[in-house]
Amino acid sequence: MSKPWYGERLAEIFHDAKTLADRNQDLCWINTGAEGMGKTVGSIQCALAINPDLSVDDITFSADEFITRCRTVKRGSPVILDEAIQGGFSRDAMTEHNKQLVKFYVTSRALNLPTFINFPNIRWVDSYLAEHRARLWTLTEDRGRCLLHQIRRADYRGAKTGWVQLFRYSPPDLEGKLRQEYESKKRDVVMGREVGLTELAWRPSPLDVERAMKSVLPLFANRAAA
């Protein structure tokens, strides 16, 4: 049996994640970093440490697909949300997905799931998720170089919520069948093809629609005047 890639401190976190149902708890783990730094691979490796049977269906690309998957897997099964693709198109789209995630996380504790959310930037994460639901935050600094933080909750004395640096860890690259299936699914999402139970393509937010209307309506007005 090969030696695991992670050390004792991460092993304790993974053990805690495997026993969430015993304590009727859940785990929200945020992973941020620049594009191409390996956020999703890092989250997948952590999820595999919790559940070696992780499948490509557990790696989702929209809030809709993520929520649907969380409601169908068994307790204790990790689910990953890769929002980097959606967020690359519009920050307003991130706002819409945040709203869906907040509604889900308000009532999701009873599912006892370890969930991973990959966002481009920690400041784009809704304050409810970042300050009240997330327990861990990984800053992916480079491929194979991650800095783990733990939440420090606000207390009755008025101290603000903050993040405490814990340690760095180095997840290995992902290889094999799961990597191939993930890349294929990601490619389908980028190309706009449906790959899940619901529509995964980016949808414009109300603000996007308003901006588009403001740019188009003057064209019709000018044509009518002519």
N, C-alpha and C positions, 0 to 999 in steps of 0.2 A: 504494500500500500504506500503510495507516494506521500510525501510530506505536504501538508496544506500550504498554500502561499501566504497565509495570514498568521499573525502571531497571537499571543495569549489574550491581549486586550481586545482585538477584534473577535477572537473566538468567544469571549464572554458575551459580547454584543450579539453574535449570531445565536448563541445558546439562549439568550434572553428572548430573541425573536422567535425561536422555535417553541417557546413555552408561553406565548402570549395568552392562549386560550385558558391556560391554567389559572391565570390571574385576571381574566376578563379585561385585557388591555389590547391596544394596538400600537403600531409603530409607524410613524410617518418620517421618512428619510429623504431630505432634499439634496439634490446633487446639481451644482452649478459650475459653469466654466465656459470658456470660449469655444466656438465651433471647431470641431475636429480634434479636441483634446482628449476624447475618450470617455465622456460622461456616461454614455449608455453602456459601454463595455464594462466600466467600473461597477455600475449598478447591477448589471447582469451577473458579474462574478460574485458580488455580495449576495445576490438573490440565490445563486447556485449553491453557495455555502449554507444557505438556510434550507433550500429545497433542491437536491440534486436532480430531481425530475422536472425542473423548470422547462416549459415549452415556449415556442415562439408565440403562442396564443396569450401568454402571460406578459408579453411585451406589447404595449399598446401605443397608439399614436394620436389619440384624441381623448378629450374628457368623456365623450359619449362611450367610446369603446372601453376606456379604463373603468368607468363606473359599471358598465355591463359585466365586464370580466370579474370585478370585485364581488359582484352579487351572485356569481355562479360558481366560483372556486370554493373549495373546502376551507374551513377555518385554518389559519396558520400558513396558507399558501401565499408567497410573495407575488405582487403584481407591480409592473413597472409602467410608468407613463413617461414617454419621451415627447416633451412639448417643444423641443428645439425646432422641429420642422414647422410646426404651426406658427411659432413665434417669429420665425424668419421672415414671414410675410408682413406682419403688422403687429404693433404693440397693442392696438385696440382688440385684435383677436385674442391676445393673451388675457385681456380683461374679461372677455366673455367666457373663456375657459376657467378663469379664476372663480367666477360666479357659480359655475356648475360644480366646481370642486368644493367650494365652501358649503353649498347645500348638501353635498354628499357627505363630507367629513363631519358635519354637525351630528349626523345620526349613524355614522359608520363604525363607531367604537365596538359595538356588539359583534361585528364580523371578525374581530381579533386578527386582523391581517397586517403583515409587514408590507408597507407600500413604499415605492421609490418614485420620486417625481424629479425629472430632469428639466431644469429651466436654464435659459441662458444667463440670467442674472438674479441674484437673491432679492434685489430690490423690486423685481417684477412679480414676486410671489405675494399673494394677498396677505395682509397683516394677520388675519385670523389663522391662516395656515402657518405662517412663519413664527408667530408669537404664542399661539395657543395649542396648535396640533402637532407641529413638527418637534421631534425630540433630537434629531441628528441632522447635521448639515455638512456635506462634503464639498469643499472647494477643489475642483479638479484643475490643478495648476499646469499640468502637462501630461502627456501620455505616461501612465504608470507612476504618476506622482500626485497624490491626493492628501489634502489636509482636512482632518475630521474635527468638527466642532460639536459641542453639546449645548443645548438651550439652557439659559439661566432665566427662569421665570421672574416676572415682576412680583414683588412682595407687598405686604400691607403697609410698609414704610414708604412706598412710593418709588422704590428703585425700578428702573426701566428694564424691560426684557433685553437680554443680550446673548451673545454667543461666546462660549469659552473654548479656546483651542485645546484639543486633546493630544493628538499625535498624527504623524503622517503614515500612510501606508501605500503599498505599491501593487495594485491589482495587475495580474498578467493579461496579455492579449487573449482574446477569445478565438478559439479555433474549432474546427469540426463542423458537424451538421447544424448545430444551433446557430453558429455564425453565418453559415450559408443561408439558412432560413430567415434569419433576421435581416440580412442584407437584401434578400429578395423582397421581403415584406416592406422594408423601408423604401426600396426602389419603386414599388407599386404605389406607395403613398405619395412620393415625390411626383410621380407621373400622373397622379390624380385618379388612379384606378381604385375601385372599392376592394378592400381586403378584409373587412370585418362584418359585424352584424348590422352596423349602421353606416351612414355616410361619414367618411373620414376626411373629405376635402375641406379646406378652409372655407368658413362662411363669413361674409362681411358682417361687421357689427353695425348697430344703428348709426354710430358716428361715421363709419365708412360710407354708408348709404347717404347720409346727410351731406357729406363732403362731395360725393359724386353728383348729387342732385344740384348742388350749388354751382358746380362747374358746367353742367349740361344745360340747365334751364336758360341761361343767357343766350345759348346758341339758338334755341327755339324762338326766343323773343326777337332776336335779330332777324331770323328768317321770316317771322310774321310781319315785322315792320317793313321788310323789303317787298 
